Amino acid sequence: MILDATTKTIEVVLEGAVTTNELDVTAGFADSFPGGAFLPGEQDESTSGATPVTAVSAPPSHVQRMVNEIRVYNKDTVAHTVTIQLNDNGTRRVLQKQTAAAGTVVLYSPAGGNMQNIPTLDYVELESGTTPVKVSAMGAATVPFAGTELLPVIQSSTNKQFAIADVINQLGTIVSALTQITFNANGVTAPGTFFTITSADASSGTTSAEMDFLSGNATGASVKSGPVFVGSGNSGAGDSGRMGLGSGSAGAASGNVNLGSGDAGTGASGLVNFFTGASTSGNTGNITQITGAAAAGNSGSITLTIGAATGAGKTTGDITLTLTAGSGGAGNGNLLLVNLPTSSAGLPSNAIWCDTGASNVLKRV
């Protein structure tokens, strides 16, 4: 920019009043005199809010003033919009208009273009077209998870900064809190004591969504499908967590719970095992199979069925109840048959009953 008349100056003006400190304005220029002589010069001022101040004064008569650069440092505590303008005898024309954050410098340099000098920051600025955007700050997360914490999201704002270190730390907190959240198809509703996955609730007259745990199908010769494990985990001391398989309570008939190893087209079908685990001290856990009491109607049956063997020389499997002998002075376990009928009257074929008149002899109908 060249000021070639005594009526031309360059001004700096803000959009409004400052909060604490006016902004520093410094300018560098060189005067060209007739005959080719040059004389460098410098001028410094402070802004005056919305009132324009002269950053570069008009040159003397017959002198051309070449402006090298103008720097406006924002030493206020808030951002300001800085306008650098040419005042040509009262007619003002904008040379540069830019927002300067607190602690930054707006630099006007005709030779090198316009720029904003921003110091090294520990955050990322985002921009979508001409609309500034930001990643909003996430509130401090706590464990156990409260369920109201917000993830960073993109939203419209003039402030488009977020601390990278804070987001990384919060991600670690989120991972730790995931084991305490209840997930279902309707979204995260509340913190949970256990890690729970449920299907969506069914409205009246409809069926709840099916939830399957599958390892996938294996293809190719000598290739096996992967196992599916559902466990409560091992406990070094104390009790391991409970693992329940249930169809839920129903006003009418509850659903079925099926444990199956799958049908084998050729070869052997898989095993279904019920283990309580061995105890090094204390008591081993129980294996309990209960159909539940019926308020009205008949209680369900517990059926142990061995599939029939087919083919010459093949034998149907056995149902074996083994009471392991104790050691170290411990007694043997007992086989208890409680509340057996004492009469055959009304019993179905093959039912067992206890003949108390014949010294508690077990008989089959």
C-alpha positions in Angstrom: 0.0 0.0 0.0 1.3 3.5 -1.0 0.1 6.7 0.5 0.7 9.3 -2.2 -1.2 12.3 -0.9 -1.3 14.3 2.3 -5.0 13.4 2.6 -4.5 9.7 2.8 -4.0 7.7 6.1 -4.5 4.2 7.3 -6.7 3.6 10.3 -7.4 0.7 12.7 -10.9 0.4 14.4 -12.6 -2.3 16.5 -16.2 -3.4 16.5 -16.8 -2.0 20.0 -15.3 -1.2 23.3 -12.6 -3.4 24.9 -13.1 -5.3 28.2 -9.7 -4.7 29.8 -7.0 -3.5 27.5 -6.9 -1.6 24.2 -5.0 -3.4 21.4 -1.4 -2.5 20.4 -0.9 -1.2 16.9 2.5 -1.0 15.3 3.3 0.0 11.7 6.5 0.0 9.5 6.9 2.1 6.4 9.4 3.9 4.2 9.2 7.4 2.6 10.3 7.9 -1.0 11.6 11.4 -1.6 12.1 13.2 -5.0 15.5 12.1 -6.4 15.2 8.5 -5.1 16.1 8.9 -1.4 14.3 6.5 1.1 13.8 7.1 4.8 12.4 4.2 6.9 9.9 5.0 9.7 7.8 3.4 12.4 4.6 4.4 14.1 2.8 2.9 17.1 -0.6 3.5 18.6 -3.3 1.9 20.8 -6.8 1.3 19.6 -9.7 3.3 20.9 -12.6 0.8 20.7 -15.1 1.7 17.9 -13.3 5.1 17.3 -10.8 4.9 14.4 -7.1 5.6 15.3 -4.4 6.5 12.8 -2.0 3.6 12.3 0.0 5.3 9.5 -0.2 9.1 9.1 -0.3 10.9 5.8 3.1 11.6 4.1 4.5 15.1 3.7 3.9 16.9 0.5 5.7 15.5 -2.5 6.6 12.3 -0.5 5.2 8.8 -1.2 4.9 6.6 2.0 5.1 2.9 1.3 3.5 0.8 4.0 5.4 -2.4 4.7 3.2 -4.0 7.4 0.8 -3.2 10.2 0.5 -5.4 13.3 -2.4 -5.4 15.7 -1.8 -7.4 18.9 -4.9 -8.3 20.9 -3.9 -7.9 24.6 -7.5 -7.8 25.7 -9.2 -10.8 27.4 -11.8 -11.3 24.7 -11.8 -11.6 20.9 -12.2 -8.5 18.7 -13.0 -7.8 15.1 -10.1 -5.7 13.7 -10.7 -3.5 10.7 -7.7 -1.9 8.9 -8.9 0.7 6.5 -7.7 3.5 4.1 -9.0 7.0 4.9 -8.8 9.0 1.6 -9.9 12.5 2.7 -12.9 11.1 4.6 -13.7 8.3 2.3 -12.9 5.0 4.0 -12.2 1.7 2.2 -11.5 -1.6 4.0 -8.1 -3.1 3.5 -8.6 -6.0 5.9 -11.2 -7.1 8.4 -10.5 -10.1 10.7 -11.3 -11.5 14.1 -8.4 -11.7 16.5 -8.6 -14.0 19.5 -7.1 -12.9 22.8 -3.3 -13.1 22.6 -3.1 -13.2 18.8 -1.8 -10.8 16.2 -3.6 -9.6 13.0 -0.9 -8.9 10.4 -1.5 -6.7 7.3 1.4 -7.1 4.8 0.8 -5.9 1.2 3.9 -7.8 0.0 3.1 -11.1 1.8 -0.7 -11.1 1.9 -3.0 -11.0 4.8 -2.7 -13.5 7.7 -3.5 -14.1 11.3 -0.6 -15.1 13.5 -1.8 -17.7 16.0 0.5 -19.1 18.6 1.0 -22.9 19.1 -2.2 -24.3 20.5 -3.1 -27.7 22.1 -6.5 -27.9 20.4 -7.9 -28.4 16.9 -9.9 -25.8 14.9 -12.5 -27.1 12.5 -14.3 -25.2 9.7 -17.1 -26.3 7.4 -17.2 -23.9 4.4 -17.7 -20.5 5.9 -19.5 -21.7 9.0 -17.3 -22.2 12.0 -18.0 -25.4 13.9 -16.6 -26.9 17.1 -16.4 -30.1 19.0 -18.2 -29.3 22.3 -16.5 -30.0 25.5 -17.5 -33.2 27.4 -18.3 -33.0 31.0 -16.2 -34.8 33.6 -17.1 -38.5 33.6 -17.3 -40.4 36.9 -17.3 -44.1 37.8 -19.9 -45.5 38.2 -21.3 -43.8 35.1 -24.1 -41.4 35.8 -25.7 -42.0 32.3 -26.0 -38.2 31.6 -22.5 -37.5 30.3 -22.3 -36.1 26.8 -20.0 -37.2 24.0 -18.2 -34.5 21.9 -20.4 -33.5 18.9 -20.1 -31.1 16.0 -22.3 -28.1 16.5 -22.5 -24.5 15.2 -20.5 -22.0 17.3 -18.1 -19.2 16.9 -15.9 -21.1 19.4 -14.5 -24.1 17.5 -11.8 -25.4 19.8 -11.5 -28.5 22.0 -8.6 -29.9 24.0 -7.2 -33.0 22.5 -5.8 -34.2 25.8 -9.1 -33.9 27.5 -10.9 -36.0 24.9 -8.3 -38.8 25.2 -8.6 -38.9 29.0 -12.4 -38.9 28.7 -12.3 -41.8 26.2 -10.5 -43.9 28.8 -13.2 -43.1 31.4 -15.9 -44.1 28.9 -14.2 -47.5 28.3 -14.1 -48.1 32.0 -17.7 -47.2 32.4 -19.0 -49.4 29.6 -19.1 -52.4 31.9 -21.6 -50.6 34.1 -24.2 -49.6 31.5 -27.3 -51.5 30.5 -27.7 -51.7 26.7 -30.9 -52.6 24.9 -32.5 -51.9 21.5 -34.2 -48.8 22.8 -30.9 -47.1 23.8 -28.9 -46.7 26.9 -31.6 -46.1 29.6 -29.7 -46.3 32.9 -26.5 -47.4 34.5 -26.6 -51.1 35.4 -24.8 -53.1 38.0 -24.0 -55.8 35.5 -23.1 -55.6 31.8 -26.5 -56.5 30.4 -27.7 -56.9 26.8 -31.4 -57.2 26.2 -33.7 -57.2 23.2 -36.3 -54.4 22.8 -39.5 -54.6 24.8 -42.5 -55.8 22.9 -45.8 -53.8 22.8 -49.1 -55.4 23.5 -49.9 -58.3 21.1 -46.4 -58.5 19.7 -43.4 -60.7 20.4 -40.1 -59.4 21.8 -37.2 -59.4 19.4 -35.1 -62.5 19.2 -31.5 -62.3 20.6 -29.1 -64.9 19.3 -25.5 -65.6 20.3 -23.9 -67.5 17.4 -20.3 -68.3 16.6 -21.1 -68.5 12.8 -21.0 -71.5 10.4 -17.8 -73.2 9.5 -17.2 -74.3 5.9 -14.5 -76.5 4.4 -13.1 -79.8 5.2 -11.8 -80.3 8.8 -13.0 -76.9 9.9 -14.9 -76.3 13.1 -17.2 -73.4 14.2 -15.9 -71.4 17.1 -17.3 -71.9 20.6 -19.7 -69.5 22.3 -19.0 -68.8 25.9 -21.4 -67.2 28.4 -19.8 -67.0 31.8 -19.8 -64.9 35.0 -16.1 -64.9 35.2 -13.6 -66.4 37.7 -13.3 -65.0 41.2 -10.0 -65.0 43.1 -11.8 -64.7 46.4 -15.4 -64.5 47.3 -18.3 -65.3 45.0 -18.3 -65.3 41.2 -21.1 -63.4 39.6 -24.4 -65.1 38.9 -25.3 -66.1 35.4 -28.9 -66.7 34.7 -30.7 -68.1 31.7 -34.4 -67.3 31.9 -37.3 -66.7 29.5 -38.7 -64.0 31.9 -41.9 -63.9 33.9 -45.2 -64.2 32.0 -48.7 -63.4 32.9 -49.7 -66.5 31.0 -47.1 -69.0 29.8 -43.4 -68.3 30.0 -41.1 -69.0 27.1 -38.8 -71.9 26.8 -35.1 -72.1 27.7 -33.3 -74.6 25.6 -29.7 -75.8 26.0 -28.7 -77.9 23.1 -25.4 -78.9 21.4 -27.0 -79.0 18.0 -27.8 -81.9 15.7 -25.0 -83.7 14.0 -25.4 -84.8 10.5 -22.5 -87.2 10.8 -20.2 -87.9 13.7 -20.9 -87.0 17.3 -23.1 -84.2 18.6 -21.6 -81.8 21.1 -21.9 -82.1 24.9 -24.1 -80.2 27.2 -22.3 -79.9 30.6 -23.5 -78.6 34.0 -20.6 -78.0 36.3 -20.5 -76.3 39.7 -16.7 -76.4 39.8 -14.4 -77.9 42.5 -13.9 -76.0 45.8 -10.5 -76.0 47.5 -12.1 -74.8 50.7 -15.7 -74.5 51.7 -18.7 -75.9 49.9 -19.1 -76.7 46.2 -22.0 -74.9 44.6 -25.3 -76.6 43.8 -26.9 -77.6 40.5 -30.6 -76.9 40.8 -33.3 -77.6 38.3 -36.7 -76.2 39.3 -39.8 -75.8 37.2 -41.3 -73.3 39.6 -44.5 -73.5 41.6 -47.8 -73.1 39.8 -50.4 -70.7 41.3 -53.1 -72.4 39.2 -52.8 -75.4 36.9 -50.0 -77.9 36.7 -46.3 -77.3 37.4 -43.9 -78.1 34.6 -42.1 -81.4 34.3 -38.3 -82.0 34.4 -37.5 -84.6 31.7 -34.2 -86.4 31.2 -34.4 -88.2 27.9 -31.7 -90.2 26.1 -32.1 -90.3 22.4 -32.6 -93.8 20.8 -29.6 -95.4 19.2 -30.1 -96.7 15.7 -28.0 -99.1 13.7 -26.8 -102.7 14.4 -24.7 -103.1 17.5 -25.4 -99.6 18.8 -26.4 -98.9 22.4 -28.7 -96.2 23.7 -26.9 -93.9 26.2 -27.3 -94.2 30.0 -28.6 -91.7 32.6 -26.2 -92.0 35.5 -26.5 -90.5 39.0 -23.1 -90.8 40.7 -22.5 -90.0 44.4 -18.7 -89.6 44.7 -17.3 -91.1 47.9 -15.8 -88.6 50.3 -12.2 -88.6 51.4 -10.3 -87.6 54.5 -13.2 -88.6 56.8 -15.9 -86.9 54.7 -19.1 -88.7 54.2 -20.7 -89.8 50.9 -23.4 -87.7 49.3 -27.0 -88.8 49.5 -29.7 -89.5 46.9 -32.9 -88.0 48.2 -36.3 -88.7 46.7 -38.7 -86.5 48.6 -42.5 -86.5 48.7 -43.0 -89.7 46.7 -46.6 -91.0 46.4 -47.4 -93.7 49.0 -50.1 -95.3 46.8 -50.3 -96.3 43.1 -53.8 -94.9 42.9 -54.1 -92.4 40.0 -50.5 -92.7 38.9 -49.6 -92.9 35.3 -47.8 -96.0 33.8 -44.1 -96.3 34.9 -44.5 -93.9 37.8 -42.5 -94.6 41.0 -44.2 -94.8 44.4 -43.2 -95.7 47.9 -45.0 -98.7 49.5 -44.9 -97.6 53.2 -46.7 -100.8 54.2 -43.9 -102.9 52.8 -41.0 -101.1 54.7 -40.8 -98.2 52.2 -40.2 -100.3 49.1 -40.0 -98.4 45.9 -42.4 -99.7 43.2 -43.2 -98.9 39.6 -46.7 -98.7 38.3 
